[in-house]
Amino acid sequence: MNPRAHTLDRRTLLASGAAAFALAGLRAPEPPRKLKKAVMIGMCGDGATILEKFEILRDAGFDGAELDSPSALKRDDVLAAMQKTGIAVHGLVDSVHWSVPLNSRDAGERKRAIDALNTALEDGAAYGSTSVLLVPCVVDQRRPYDEAWKLSQECIRACLPTAARCKVAIAIENVWNSFLLSPLEAARYVDEFESPWVRFHFDIGNVIHYGWPEQWIRILGSRIAKLHVKDYSRELSDKHGKWKGFDADLLDGDAGWPEVMKALDEIGYTRAADVNWWTAETAGGDRKRMKAIAEKMDRILKL
């Protein structure tokens, strides 16, 4: 047979097959979801050194971890542990954002908060991280909402040159700090920076007490840089107080994981060419517990 004719026949067959598929109103099956699994390092109870903890996480099936910064950890020790285990430090968590918030009325404290965030961004650059999680402020009776908005944005803007130079995003997290109480407001807060270096670190469990995570996901959309994965039980909250809702383990609460995963699919988070991260933030424990968390995350991914 003429090789060229064979090639043409094959092309014709493929084209006709694709056309028939389209005419039948069918779509090609979606590729499998892909997300990289991580934990917050404080959840790993076993292991005396960062290397030992990374080895435990690797053996449990994790791809990475989130570390605090600033911290007492030495960069060289972290880098050596990453090199030996293959565990990535995909993100860092600002370690002083609660104790020294960016909306402090004390200018000296705000300077300390800015310095800490810049340090975390520098650590992120050293580790190849792509984000620093930030609680932007704390609102209470003494620290008003509008002032928190203004002061926190001023401080974050002061850190944007460092973020751009380090190529590490500042990722705002939704927490119980009485701030950014709706996804519309959260989207506005991020958008006002007009910078690719300010994004959102969405915590799935933190909104369940007063909302629905899938709604936040759809509204925040591409603003979402990272995910924190935990569950929450409204029943436990109603019976024992709102903080007890977090006692629910993954898959035992009211997250509504099928709807959460569907929303993540819709915004393109689960099938990105550069595979995205999701990080467990739930009750930790020993190496056996680490393995159990990894397995539950794998189950959720398939829902």
VEXDOLO-379912 format. One record per residue: residue in one letter; x, y, z of N, C-alpha, C in turn. Coordinates in Angstrom, 3 decimals. Layout:
   residuo         nu         nv         nw        cau        cav        caw         cu         cv         cw
         A          X          Y          Z          X          Y          Z          X          Y          Z
...
END
This chain:
   residuo         nu         nv         nw        cau        cav        caw         cu         cv         cw
         M      0.850     -1.200      0.000      0.000      0.000      0.000      0.881      1.244      0.000
         N      0.410      2.259     -0.705      1.104      3.543     -0.715      1.071      4.139      0.688
         P      2.246      4.423      1.294      2.259      4.964      2.653      1.459      6.253      2.772
         R      1.533      7.085      1.720      0.807      8.355      1.780     -0.699      8.113      1.796
         A     -1.149      7.155      1.011     -2.574      6.823      0.985     -3.025      6.297      2.338
         H     -2.135      5.499      2.975     -2.458      4.957      4.297     -2.637      6.088      5.310
         T     -1.746      7.080      5.219     -1.825      8.222      6.128     -3.114      8.991      5.921
         L     -3.474      9.193      4.627     -4.701      9.921      4.334     -5.922      9.165      4.824
         D     -5.913      7.830      4.630     -7.037      7.029      5.097     -7.190      7.143      6.614
         R     -6.064      7.129      7.308     -6.097      7.217      8.772     -6.640      8.575      9.213
         R     -6.192      9.618      8.520     -6.690     10.951      8.858     -8.189     11.057      8.609
         T     -8.614     10.472      7.471    -10.037     10.508      7.143    -10.855      9.785      8.204
         L    -10.341      8.626      8.639    -11.031      7.842      9.654    -11.146      8.619     10.961
         L    -10.037      9.239     11.368    -10.049     10.006     12.613    -11.012     11.181     12.521
         A    -10.972     11.866     11.381    -11.851     13.022     11.204    -13.314     12.610     11.220
         S    -13.629     11.507     10.525    -15.016     11.065     10.479    -15.479     10.596     11.849
         G    -14.554      9.972     12.597    -14.901      9.535     13.945    -15.201     10.707     14.848
         A    -14.380     11.750     14.766    -14.600     12.942     15.584    -15.909     13.612     15.209
         A    -16.196     13.643     13.889    -17.437     14.264     13.434    -18.644     13.487     13.946
         A    -18.562     12.167     13.877    -19.672     11.349     14.358    -19.889     11.562     15.850
         F    -18.792     11.679     16.593    -18.863     11.917     18.030    -19.580     13.230     18.314
         A    -19.213     14.261     17.534    -19.820     15.578     17.719    -21.293     15.558     17.341
         L    -21.622     14.884     16.218    -23.004     14.826     15.767    -23.882     14.104     16.771
         A    -23.308     13.173     17.478    -24.075     12.426     18.469    -24.322     13.247     19.726
         G    -23.783     14.475     19.775    -23.986     15.329     20.936    -23.165     14.905     22.130
         L    -22.096     14.177     21.884    -21.267     13.680     22.977    -20.008     14.510     23.108
         R    -19.415     14.468     24.285    -18.145     15.144     24.511    -17.106     14.116     24.913
         A    -15.882     14.406     24.538    -14.805     13.524     24.975    -14.728     13.554     26.494
         P    -14.409     12.434     27.116    -14.343     12.397     28.579    -13.287     13.356     29.109
         E    -13.590     13.956     30.265    -12.644     14.870     30.892    -11.418     14.099     31.374
         P    -10.249     14.707     31.285     -9.074     14.061     31.863     -9.226     13.988     33.376
         P     -8.533     13.088     34.030     -8.662     12.975     35.488     -8.196     14.242     36.184
         R     -8.799     14.499     37.338     -8.346     15.636     38.139     -6.915     15.408     38.620
         K     -6.197     16.508     38.731     -4.838     16.445     39.265     -4.638     17.592     40.240
         L     -4.310     17.251     41.476     -3.931     18.229     42.486     -2.775     17.651     43.289
         K     -1.871     18.506     43.702     -0.755     18.067     44.539     -1.154     18.195     46.007
         K     -0.908     17.125     46.765     -1.311     17.068     48.170     -0.207     17.601     49.082
         A     -0.636     18.352     50.091      0.309     18.858     51.085     -0.372     18.911     52.447
         V      0.433     19.126     53.474     -0.081     19.377     54.819      0.664     20.572     55.406
         M      0.059     21.176     56.410      0.774     22.168     57.202      1.738     21.411     58.111
         I      2.965     21.842     58.161      4.002     21.051     58.814      3.703     20.795     60.285
         G      2.991     21.689     60.944      2.668     21.498     62.349      1.751     20.320     62.607
         M      1.098     19.800     61.575      0.232     18.638     61.737      1.009     17.348     61.897
         C      2.260     17.332     61.469      3.062     16.104     61.504      3.706     15.975     62.878
         G      3.105     15.144     63.725      3.566     15.021     65.103      4.836     14.224     65.268
         D      5.083     13.296     64.372      6.302     12.487     64.445      7.445     13.206     63.742
         G      8.665     12.813     64.118      9.847     13.390     63.487     10.408     14.536     64.303
         A     11.685     14.423     64.652     12.321     15.445     65.488     12.933     16.572     64.671
         T     13.193     16.328     63.394     13.823     17.331     62.536     12.966     17.560     61.302
         I     13.261     18.621     60.590     12.506     18.888     59.369     12.727     17.778     58.350
         L     13.909     17.209     58.311     14.170     16.095     57.400     13.304     14.899     57.760
         E     13.233     14.550     59.033     12.431     13.400     59.443     10.952     13.627     59.139
         K     10.482     14.837     59.343      9.078     15.130     59.043      8.808     15.026     57.537
         F      9.712     15.542     56.733      9.539     15.441     55.280      9.560     13.979     54.825
         E     10.394     13.167     55.435     10.426     11.740     55.085      9.090     11.080     55.407
         I      8.507     11.437     56.546      7.203     10.885     56.927      6.130     11.310     55.923
         L      6.150     12.572     55.537      5.158     13.060     54.574      5.317     12.388     53.219
         R      6.549     12.248     52.780      6.798     11.561     51.501      6.255     10.141     51.551
         D      6.549      9.424     52.618      6.119      8.029     52.727      4.600      7.908     52.852
         A      3.956      8.957     53.362      2.494      8.941     53.494      1.792      9.262     52.180
         G      2.542      9.755     51.192      1.951     10.041     49.892      1.754     11.508     49.585
         F      2.366     12.379     50.380      2.238     13.812     50.129      3.322     14.301     49.176
         D      2.994     15.405     48.509      3.930     16.033     47.572      4.641     17.230     48.181
         G      4.041     17.811     49.211      4.628     19.031     49.740      4.114     19.380     51.116
         A      4.561     20.554     51.585      4.187     21.046     52.906      4.151     22.564     52.888
         E      3.433     23.116     53.853      3.470     24.548     54.123      4.208     24.768     55.436
         L      5.136     25.713     55.446      5.908     26.049     56.635      5.576     27.462     57.093
         D      5.828     27.724     58.374      5.689     29.079     58.894      6.925     29.899     58.563
         S      6.723     31.206     58.432      7.839     32.139     58.266      7.371     33.529     58.712
         P      8.218     34.239     59.449      9.553     33.890     59.940      9.481     32.749     60.959
         S     10.570     31.977     61.039     10.631     30.870     61.987     12.076     30.609     62.375
         A     12.249     29.663     63.302     13.594     29.302     63.750     14.274     28.325     62.798
         L     13.533     27.828     61.810     14.132     26.892     60.861     15.232     27.574     60.052
         K     16.295     26.828     59.805     17.378     27.343     58.973     17.104     26.984     57.514
         R     17.280     27.960     56.650     17.008     27.718     55.231     17.796     26.535     54.701
         D     19.057     26.432     55.066     19.885     25.343     54.540     19.335     23.986     54.948
         D     18.802     23.883     56.171     18.228     22.611     56.622     16.974     22.275     55.822
         V     16.152     23.273     55.571     14.935     23.045     54.788     15.285     22.644     53.361
         L     16.215     23.355     52.763     16.616     23.051     51.388     17.212     21.657     51.283
         A     18.004     21.263     52.273     18.594     19.920     52.258     17.513     18.856     52.383
         A     16.513     19.103     53.241     15.418     18.144     53.404     14.587     18.044     52.132
         M     14.366     19.162     51.470     13.645     19.148     50.200     14.406     18.331     49.164
         Q     15.702     18.559     49.089     16.530     17.864     48.104     16.532     16.363     48.343
         K     16.606     15.962     49.600     16.714     14.534     49.915     15.391     13.797     49.737
         T     14.271     14.449     50.025     12.979     13.754     50.038     12.111     14.022     48.817
         G     12.356     15.115     48.122     11.473     15.500     47.026     10.229     16.234     47.477
         I     10.090     16.459     48.787      8.954     17.228     49.294      9.166     18.701     48.973
         A      8.150     19.321     48.383      8.229     20.737     48.029      7.651     21.596     49.152
         V      8.251     22.733     49.362      7.645     23.750     50.226      6.901     24.695     49.285
         H      5.664     24.326     48.978      4.938     25.067     47.936      4.450     26.413     48.433
         G      4.314     26.541     49.753      3.812     27.791     50.300      4.267     27.991     51.728
         L      4.230     29.234     52.154      4.566     29.599     53.520      3.379     30.300     54.155
         V      3.368     30.325     55.486      2.317     30.989     56.245      2.962     32.075     57.094
         D      2.497     33.303     56.939      3.003     34.398     57.765      2.766     34.047     59.237
         S      3.836     33.989     60.015      3.728     33.477     61.381      3.318     34.524     62.411
         V      3.230     35.791     62.018      2.915     36.828     63.007      1.628     37.584     62.690
         H      0.891     37.141     61.670     -0.251     37.952     61.228     -1.374     38.063     62.259
         W     -1.449     37.131     63.208     -2.434     37.262     64.287     -1.896     38.129     65.427
         S     -0.664     37.880     65.826     -0.101     38.593     66.978      0.305     40.027     66.653
         V      0.722     40.257     65.413      1.115     41.606     64.978      0.383     41.893     63.666
         P     -0.900     42.234     63.739     -1.686     42.384     62.506     -1.329     43.646     61.733
         L     -1.569     43.592     60.452     -1.263     44.725     59.581     -2.146     45.939     59.847
         N     -3.240     45.753     60.579     -4.108     46.889     60.890     -3.884     47.424     62.299
         S     -2.761     47.083     62.911     -2.449     47.665     64.217     -2.411     49.187     64.112
         R     -2.891     49.860     65.144     -2.842     51.325     65.154     -1.453     51.844     65.519
         D     -0.599     50.939     65.943      0.775     51.300     66.292      1.651     51.194     65.042
         A      2.218     52.305     64.611      3.022     52.310     63.382      4.217     51.373     63.489
         G      4.790     51.263     64.689      5.917     50.358     64.885      5.520     48.908     64.686
         E      4.337     48.547     65.172      3.851     47.182     64.970      3.572     46.914     63.495
         R      3.003     47.883     62.814      2.755     47.690     61.384      4.076     47.490     60.635
         K      5.109     48.214     61.037      6.429     48.028     60.421      6.941     46.616     60.674
         R      6.751     46.101     61.882      7.154     44.724     62.189      6.376     43.736     61.329
         A      5.093     43.999     61.139      4.261     43.109     60.319      4.721     43.122     58.867
         I      5.056     44.294     58.352      5.567     44.401     56.979      6.891     43.667     56.847
         D      7.775     43.849     57.816      9.074     43.167     57.775      8.894     41.650     57.789
         A      7.954     41.168     58.608      7.712     39.725     58.683      7.193     39.187     57.354
         L      6.279     39.915     56.731      5.751     39.467     55.441      6.844     39.472     54.383
         N      7.681     40.480     54.382      8.802     40.504     53.435      9.755     39.336     53.665
         T     10.003     38.995     54.933     10.856     37.841     55.239     10.244     36.558     54.694
         A      8.929     36.400     54.882      8.255     35.207     54.370      8.356     35.132     52.851
         L      8.222     36.263     52.185      8.353     36.283     50.723      9.769     35.900     50.297
         E     10.761     36.385     51.015     12.154     36.033     50.711     12.396     34.544     50.941
         D     11.862     34.008     52.040     11.976     32.566     52.275     11.304     31.793     51.146
         G     10.157     32.289     50.711      9.457     31.630     49.614     10.293     31.567     48.357
         A     10.987     32.649     48.055     11.862     32.656     46.882     12.972     31.628     47.033
         A     13.521     31.512     48.234     14.611     30.558     48.469     14.144     29.119     48.290
         Y     12.897     28.840     48.664     12.383     27.468     48.612     11.666     27.140     47.302
         G     11.494     28.122     46.435     10.725     27.888     45.222      9.230     27.862     45.471
         S      8.787     28.471     46.565      7.361     28.536     46.882      6.663     29.512     45.940
         T      5.361     29.363     45.844      4.603     30.261     44.970      3.652     31.172     45.728
         S      3.548     31.011     47.061      2.628     31.865     47.812      3.038     31.973     49.269
         V      2.603     33.066     49.873      2.648     33.243     51.327      1.226     33.510     51.785
         L      0.715     32.641     52.648     -0.627     32.817     53.194     -0.609     33.973     54.186
         L     -1.602     34.849     54.066     -1.676     36.017     54.939     -3.093     36.226     55.459
         V     -3.230     36.323     56.781     -4.435     36.875     57.388     -4.226     38.386     57.405
         P     -4.983     39.147     56.616     -4.614     40.542     56.374     -4.826     41.477     57.554
         C     -5.732     41.100     58.464     -6.013     41.984     59.593     -6.919     41.256     60.579
         V     -7.167     41.904     61.696     -8.080     41.378     62.709     -9.051     42.495     63.078
         V    -10.342     42.233     62.898    -11.374     43.217     63.206    -12.044     42.849     64.527
         D    -12.197     43.839     65.396    -12.950     43.655     66.633    -13.483     45.013     67.065
         Q    -13.995     45.099     68.293    -14.621     46.345     68.734    -13.629     47.504     68.769
         R    -12.363     47.188     69.004    -11.340     48.238     69.088    -10.676     48.526     67.746
         R    -10.831     47.598     66.799    -10.171     47.743     65.496    -11.231     47.686     64.407
         P    -11.747     48.838     63.987    -12.915     48.871     63.093    -12.622     48.354     61.689
         Y    -13.699     47.916     61.076    -13.650     47.242     59.770    -13.040     48.129     58.686
         D    -13.549     49.351     58.566    -13.076     50.218     57.485    -11.607     50.583     57.661
         E    -11.201     50.791     58.900     -9.795     51.096     59.172     -8.911     49.890     58.863
         A     -9.410     48.687     59.193     -8.654     47.465     58.902     -8.450     47.300     57.399
         W     -9.485     47.594     56.636     -9.389     47.515     55.167     -8.280     48.434     54.666
         K     -8.325     49.689     55.114     -7.382     50.703     54.639     -5.946     50.391     55.065
         L     -5.738     50.124     56.355     -4.378     49.909     56.853     -3.763     48.633     56.286
         S     -4.557     47.564     56.215     -4.008     46.299     55.705     -3.614     46.433     54.240
         Q     -4.431     47.127     53.455     -4.074     47.310     52.048     -2.818     48.165     51.899
         E     -2.675     49.182     52.727     -1.465     50.003     52.666     -0.221     49.163     52.946
         C     -0.299     48.312     53.956      0.855     47.483     54.320      1.161     46.445     53.244
         I      0.131     45.837     52.693      0.346     44.843     51.639      0.958     45.503     50.407
         R      0.482     46.685     50.068      1.066     47.398     48.916      2.552     47.681     49.139
         A      2.934     47.915     50.379      4.346     48.157     50.672      5.197     46.919     50.406
         C      4.562     45.740     50.409      5.286     44.483     50.187      5.228     44.003     48.741
         L      4.459     44.662     47.902      4.313     44.198     46.522      5.619     44.207     45.734
         P      6.504     45.187     45.908      7.787     45.092     45.192      8.576     43.835     45.557
         T      8.543     43.442     46.832      9.224     42.206     47.241      8.547     40.998     46.619
         A      7.225     40.974     46.636      6.492     39.853     46.046      6.821     39.707     44.570
         A      6.864     40.825     43.850      7.170     40.785     42.415      8.599     40.321     42.174
         R      9.530     40.827     42.973     10.930     40.427     42.791     11.123     38.946     43.113
         C     10.447     38.475     44.149     10.580     37.074     44.563      9.709     36.132     43.737
         K      8.745     36.710     43.007      7.782     35.909     42.244      6.998     34.972     43.170
         V      6.571     35.522     44.284      5.781     34.798     45.282      4.531     35.625     45.573
         A      3.358     35.015     45.409      2.104     35.740     45.613      1.769     35.861     47.092
         I      1.161     36.977     47.448      0.573     37.151     48.773     -0.860     36.645     48.671
         A     -1.170     35.574     49.401     -2.463     34.899     49.260     -3.305     35.137     50.510
         I     -4.351     35.923     50.364     -5.226     36.299     51.473     -6.108     35.113     51.851
         E     -6.135     34.781     53.152     -6.967     33.654     53.587     -8.220     34.134     54.311
         N     -9.316     33.417     54.078    -10.558     33.642     54.808    -10.505     32.892     56.130
         V    -10.515     33.626     57.218    -10.477     33.038     58.556    -11.524     33.732     59.419
         W    -11.629     33.306     60.651    -12.618     33.898     61.548    -12.024     35.134     62.230
         N    -11.730     36.133     61.425    -11.179     37.391     61.915    -12.166     38.548     61.751
         S    -13.439     38.199     61.496    -14.510     39.198     61.324    -14.236     40.142     60.160
         F    -13.621     39.607     59.100    -13.243     40.420     57.944    -13.477     39.604     56.683
         L    -13.838     40.271     55.596    -14.146     39.607     54.319    -15.165     38.495     54.545
         L    -16.351     38.912     54.965    -17.375     37.964     55.386    -18.204     37.407     54.239
         S    -17.969     37.865     53.023    -18.663     37.308     51.865    -17.677     37.162     50.716
         P    -17.961     36.258     49.779    -17.055     36.090     48.636    -17.017     37.310     47.731
         L    -18.114     38.058     47.654    -18.117     39.271     46.833    -17.143     40.298     47.401
         E    -17.153     40.417     48.709    -16.248     41.346     49.378    -14.796     40.881     49.249
         A    -14.582     39.577     49.385    -13.229     39.031     49.250    -12.676     39.296     47.854
         A    -13.515     39.107     46.842    -13.081     39.364     45.467    -12.728     40.839     45.280
         R    -13.549     41.714     45.832    -13.275     43.152     45.712    -11.953     43.512     46.385
         Y    -11.714     42.958     47.558    -10.484     43.275     48.300     -9.252     42.924     47.473
         V     -9.256     41.734     46.885     -8.127     41.305     46.053     -8.011     42.179     44.808
         D     -9.132     42.435     44.155     -9.104     43.180     42.891     -8.590     44.609     43.058
         E     -8.811     45.199     44.214     -8.397     46.587     44.411     -6.878     46.768     44.356
         F     -6.132     45.700     44.526     -4.675     45.815     44.421     -4.215     45.942     42.969
         E     -5.020     45.436     42.049     -4.663     45.459     40.623     -3.254     44.896     40.412
         S     -2.995     43.775     41.063     -1.664     43.159     41.003     -1.792     41.647     40.896
         P     -1.006     41.021     40.034     -1.022     39.557     39.963     -0.404     38.910     41.192
         W      0.212     39.717     42.057      0.903     39.177     43.234      0.040     39.186     44.483
         V     -1.238     39.547     44.338     -2.198     39.399     45.433     -3.312     38.490     44.951
         R     -3.445     37.353     45.633     -4.468     36.383     45.252     -5.176     35.889     46.514
         F     -5.829     34.742     46.433     -6.630     34.275     47.567     -6.256     32.842     47.921
         H     -6.127     32.589     49.217     -5.908     31.239     49.725     -7.227     30.812     50.370
         F     -8.007     30.009     49.649     -9.364     29.699     50.092     -9.368     28.511     51.034
         D     -9.910     28.736     52.236    -10.072     27.672     53.224    -11.507     27.158     53.145
         I    -11.642     25.917     52.713    -12.963     25.333     52.473    -13.772     25.230     53.758
         G    -13.150     24.736     54.820    -13.883     24.518     56.062    -14.295     25.781     56.783
         N    -13.543     26.848     56.596    -13.795     28.062     57.376    -15.090     28.774     57.025
         V    -15.692     28.475     55.875    -16.920     29.188     55.492    -18.186     28.389     55.784
         I    -18.045     27.138     56.181    -19.224     26.265     56.277    -20.175     26.707     57.385
         H    -19.660     27.321     58.440    -20.520     27.773     59.541    -21.526     28.815     59.065
         Y    -21.141     29.625     58.066    -22.018     30.721     57.650    -22.203     30.806     56.137
         G    -21.788     29.782     55.405    -21.943     29.842     53.955    -21.699     28.497     53.301
         W    -21.489     28.542     51.995    -21.314     27.337     51.196    -20.046     27.486     50.359
         P    -19.092     26.593     50.551    -17.801     26.756     49.881    -17.876     26.805     48.367
         E    -18.798     26.055     47.774    -18.858     26.055     46.305    -19.233     27.438     45.760
         Q    -20.026     28.196     46.528    -20.371     29.553     46.084    -19.145     30.460     46.119
         W    -18.368     30.355     47.178    -17.130     31.133     47.264    -16.193     30.782     46.108
         I    -16.078     29.502     45.813    -15.158     29.063     44.758    -15.555     29.662     43.418
         R    -16.833     29.604     43.096    -17.277     30.121     41.792    -17.098     31.636     41.703
         I    -17.331     32.335     42.800    -17.206     33.797     42.776    -15.743     34.226     42.752
         L    -14.909     33.581     43.537    -13.485     33.940     43.559    -12.768     33.494     42.293
         G    -13.158     32.362     41.742    -12.623     31.904     40.465    -11.113     31.882     40.410
         S    -10.562     32.518     39.391     -9.117     32.472     39.152     -8.314     33.239     40.193
         R     -8.970     33.946     41.079     -8.247     34.606     42.172     -7.666     33.581     43.145
         I     -8.224     32.374     43.154     -7.777     31.347     44.097     -6.410     30.820     43.680
         A     -5.445     30.997     44.570     -4.091     30.495     44.330     -3.864     29.151     44.998
         K     -4.436     28.969     46.181     -4.223     27.754     46.969     -5.508     27.406     47.716
         L     -5.548     26.180     48.228     -6.686     25.698     49.008     -6.214     25.133     50.337
         H     -6.995     25.387     51.381     -6.865     24.644     52.626     -8.052     23.696     52.721
         V     -7.760     22.460     53.075     -8.754     21.395     53.048     -9.072     20.966     54.471
         K    -10.281     21.242     54.892    -10.782     20.710     56.157    -12.294     20.691     56.108
         D    -12.890     19.962     57.039    -14.341     19.815     57.081    -14.888     20.575     58.283
         Y    -16.206     20.577     58.397    -16.868     21.287     59.491    -18.268     20.716     59.645
         S    -18.665     20.458     60.889    -19.980     19.891     61.159    -20.904     20.943     61.755
         R    -21.975     21.250     61.062    -22.965     22.184     61.607    -23.671     21.571     62.813
         E    -23.838     20.257     62.811    -24.486     19.593     63.944    -23.646     19.734     65.209
         L    -22.341     19.469     65.106    -21.468     19.641     66.268    -21.446     21.093     66.722
         S    -21.472     21.996     65.767    -21.486     23.418     66.094    -22.746     23.798     66.859
         D    -23.888     23.331     66.393    -25.154     23.657     67.045    -25.230     23.082     68.458
         K    -24.680     21.895     68.639    -24.800     21.210     69.929    -23.757     21.667     70.943
         H    -22.549     21.961     70.461    -21.433     22.156     71.390    -20.689     23.479     71.218
         G    -21.148     24.337     70.328    -20.460     25.599     70.094    -19.754     25.595     68.756
         K    -19.608     26.788     68.179    -19.159     26.864     66.789    -17.762     26.297     66.564
         W    -16.860     26.413     67.533    -15.506     25.901     67.315    -15.477     24.380     67.263
         K    -16.456     23.734     67.896    -16.501     22.271     67.882    -16.824     21.725     66.498
         G    -17.349     22.570     65.625    -17.623     22.114     64.269    -16.390     21.610     63.557
         F    -15.218     22.136     63.933    -13.977     21.719     63.294    -13.494     20.347     63.763
         D    -14.180     19.752     64.736    -13.801     18.407     65.179    -14.148     17.344     64.145
         A    -14.979     17.687     63.187    -15.338     16.723     62.137    -14.130     16.435     61.258
         D    -13.858     15.165     61.045    -12.754     14.786     60.168    -13.180     14.968     58.711
         L    -12.207     14.931     57.814    -12.511     14.994     56.390    -13.536     13.929     56.024
         L    -14.538     14.322     55.261    -15.630     13.474     54.781    -16.693     13.202     55.843
         D    -16.517     13.725     57.070    -17.501     13.488     58.127    -18.330     14.726     58.452
         G    -18.101     15.823     57.758    -18.803     17.065     58.052    -19.750     17.476     56.943
         D    -19.938     18.781     56.811    -20.923     19.329     55.882    -20.295     20.102     54.731
         A    -19.063     19.774     54.374    -18.399     20.482     53.275    -19.125     20.290     51.950
         G    -19.774     19.140     51.783    -20.419     18.861     50.495    -19.380     18.688     49.406
         W    -18.505     17.717     49.601    -17.330     17.580     48.727    -17.660     17.402     47.247
         P    -18.701     16.658     46.875    -18.997     16.575     45.432    -19.262     17.948     44.807
         E    -20.009     18.803     45.514    -20.275     20.146     44.996    -19.015     21.004     44.997
         V    -18.192     20.843     46.024    -16.924     21.581     46.082    -16.045     21.208     44.893
         M    -15.921     19.912     44.632    -15.063     19.468     43.529    -15.632     19.912     42.181
         K    -16.951     19.887     42.058    -17.569     20.354     40.809    -17.243     21.825     40.569
         A    -17.330     22.637     41.620    -17.017     24.060     41.476    -15.550     24.266     41.129
         L    -14.668     23.490     41.747    -13.242     23.589     41.424    -12.981     23.176     39.978
         D    -13.715     22.174     39.500    -13.612     21.799     38.082    -14.007     22.978     37.191
         E    -15.095     23.630     37.548    -15.636     24.703     36.709    -14.674     25.879     36.570
         I    -13.911     26.163     37.613    -12.982     27.302     37.519    -11.615     26.876     36.988
         G    -11.470     25.589     36.654    -10.227     25.114     36.064     -9.131     24.789     37.055
         Y     -9.474     24.733     38.345     -8.434     24.522     39.362     -7.905     23.092     39.364
         T     -8.760     22.134     39.050     -8.388     20.726     39.203     -7.707     20.123     37.985
         R     -7.659     20.861     36.899     -7.053     20.314     35.680     -6.120     21.333     35.027
         A     -5.489     22.147     35.831     -4.574     23.158     35.308     -3.320     22.500     34.754
         A     -2.763     23.098     33.721     -1.535     22.556     33.128     -0.410     22.528     34.153
         D     -0.303     23.602     34.939      0.644     23.643     36.049     -0.140     23.213     37.279
         V      0.015     21.954     37.679     -0.881     21.332     38.661     -0.931     22.141     39.962
         N     -2.145     22.411     40.429     -2.359     23.216     41.627     -2.226     22.391     42.906
         W     -2.162     23.119     44.018     -1.980     22.504     45.334     -3.258     22.581     46.157
         W     -3.440     21.565     47.011     -4.396     21.677     48.110     -3.731     21.096     49.349
         T     -3.914     21.790     50.459     -3.173     21.495     51.678     -4.132     21.196     52.819
         A     -3.943     20.053     53.451     -4.779     19.691     54.591     -4.466     20.593     55.777
         E     -5.520     21.067     56.419     -5.393     21.779     57.690     -6.462     21.218     58.612
         T     -6.131     20.112     59.242     -7.079     19.408     60.086     -6.296     18.783     61.232
         A     -6.954     18.005     62.058     -6.259     17.394     63.190     -5.111     16.525     62.696
         G     -3.923     16.773     63.228     -2.749     16.017     62.805     -2.493     14.812     63.692
         G     -1.235     14.374     63.706     -0.886     13.215     64.516      0.363     12.527     64.013
         D      0.426     11.225     64.249      1.616     10.449     63.916      1.634     10.078     62.435
         R      2.620      9.257     62.060      2.757      8.902     60.644      1.535      8.147     60.126
         K      0.900      7.369     60.987     -0.310      6.659     60.569     -1.423      7.654     60.240
         R     -1.535      8.681     61.049     -2.536      9.712     60.798     -2.238     10.461     59.501
         M     -0.963     10.724     59.229     -0.606     11.396     57.982     -1.065     10.570     56.778
         K     -0.863      9.273     56.857     -1.282      8.385     55.774     -2.804      8.418     55.602
         A     -3.528      8.430     56.724     -4.992      8.449     56.659     -5.499      9.737     56.012
         I     -4.862     10.859     56.327     -5.268     12.135     55.722     -5.033     12.110     54.214
         A     -3.876     11.613     53.807     -3.567     11.534     52.372     -4.594     10.668     51.648
         E     -4.985      9.563     52.253     -5.953      8.664     51.629     -7.324      9.333     51.510
         K     -7.716     10.096     52.526     -9.005     10.796     52.452     -8.988     11.860     51.364
         M     -7.874     12.550     51.226     -7.774     13.547     50.152     -7.875     12.878     48.786
         D     -7.292     11.697     48.645     -7.406     10.954     47.387     -8.863     10.578     47.109
         R     -9.591     10.207     48.153    -11.005      9.862     47.982    -11.818     11.082     47.560
         I    -11.550     12.211     48.182    -12.270     13.438     47.834    -12.019     13.812     46.378
         L    -10.793     13.634     45.929    -10.432     13.995     44.556    -11.272     13.244     43.532
         K    -11.770     12.076     43.896    -12.523     11.239     42.968    -14.034     11.443     43.056
         L    -14.491     12.304     43.966    -15.942     12.484     44.139    -16.554     13.313     43.010
END
